[in-house]
Amino acid sequence: MSRQIVMPFGPQHPVLPEPIHLDLVLEDETVVDAIPSIGYIHRGLETLVTKREFPEYVYIAERTCGICSFIHGMTYCQGIEQVMDLEVPPRAHYLRTIWSEYSRIHSHLLWLGLFADSMGFENLFMNSWRLREFVLDVLEETTGGRVIQGSCKVGGVRRDISNGKLTAMAADLAGFEQKLSDLADVFLHDDSVKSRLVGVGNLSKTDAYDTGAVGPTGRGSGVAIDMRMTGYAAYGDLGFEPVVEKGGDCYARCAVRVRELFSSVEIIRMAIERIPDGEIEVKVKGNPEGEYFSRAEQPRGELVHYVKGDGTKHLVRSRIRTPTLTNVPPLVKMLQGCELADVPVIVLSIDPCIGCMER
Amino acid sequence: MKIEEQTTTEIEVANLIGKVQAYRSGGYRLVQVTCSKVGDLFEINYSFEKDLRFENVRIIIDPDTEVPSISGMYWGAFVYENEMHDLFGVQVKGMNVDFHGNFIRTAVPYPFRTQVFKGEGPCHDRS
């Protein structure tokens, strides 16, 4: 047996936009174990719930993440609405679904760009982010915010999208989808991409399920778990089939995200087609008393917002379980046995959002 | 919108391992573990799911009570258990990966363990 050495990876590393630290136990160039540690940017957002009134906390929930902020706000609102037994108007559910799916496309394109960058494919990185601008423009036009939308509230949404604008958005999707196809073609079929990803960072279906992998990390290993199947927002009306790949390697996780771009476009198209007219919010009276585990599908996987109220305007507890936290154990499994040179690509393949994890 | 049914079963700490083992044997996945401070006590929720059935097991403990680790059954539970230890100071016995307080580095030790004052802050007197 070779002598073992421990090599630190992070918290600052070229492929890491945010800090996470891994102690890599190496035998020659092979990683035999990886020990993660976090907490470099822990923000204590969960304790702020006792200092802000429950309708105000939506703003804090949204700021848990700068990429999937809308879904954080929506998941929190859904939790409060369940506790308070509020019936949100159907149009608000459809608008939430549309904004959620635009957020997913934006997040996946951002990740695909970073992933290409981690492989040294600079041109692909720039093309991914160029397409992402289209989505950010739509979010800005419809909510006023490119990164933090601020359009979700307890009881519904703050802004409506006119039917004329929705029709224009649907028309624009055709051209956008064609550009996505060109991008997908490179990610899925280019030899240099495949040679860098296929067979790297393997995670079996059993390990993925047992270690709690969620989102594309789990679905890339054949675990068909997607919270949209629970039918929250308008997903129950629209029908939904999760995108699943069986390879279990970095290529499979990449392929799931690429294919989800198209499934998100299709969901948006269906939602625009079927969105009913009507109110976009209900009046909220009283304070939440009770508890609920609100779950939704973030671009990175299952998100849980646990809310507990005692009948006052301040909640007793908010707990945010983000997908990156639960994808850390699967990451450790992927790293065991890999080559040192593959570590950056494997770490990025779970789409780590440390800001989310350090809520 | 479909409403998800959720069940919560409160059990004694002594029965935790047996109950979690039943979920493990039944093919449930561990969704999350949450600790909450309720008055002077800690409330810990273990959430499981199978085929979109979402179930919780709850234990209520004194802050100094030692809790057995479930990481022997659910390997990935170490992130939640270390988090509970680092943020709330809950003593978890038998973790498969024990960071000894270094998983989440905070300026204040066990920041969620102390009593929080509801309404403290700029919105305190807003009606």
Interface residues (C-beta under 8 A of the other chain):
Chain A: I35 S37 I38 G39 Y40 H42 G44 E46 T47 T50 K51 R52 E53 E56 Q82 V88 H93 Y209 D210 T211 G212 I225 M229 T230 G231 Y232 A233 A234 G236 Y292 F293 R295 E302 V304 Y306 K308 T312 H314 V316 R317 R319 R321 L325 T326 V328 P329 P330
Chain B: M1 K2 I3 E4 Q6 R29 L30 V31 Q32 T34 S36 K37 V38 N45 S47 L52 F54 N56 Y74 W75 G76 F78 V79 E83 D86 V97 F99 N102 F103 I104 R105 T106 P111 F112 V116 F117 K118 G119 E120 G121 C123 R126
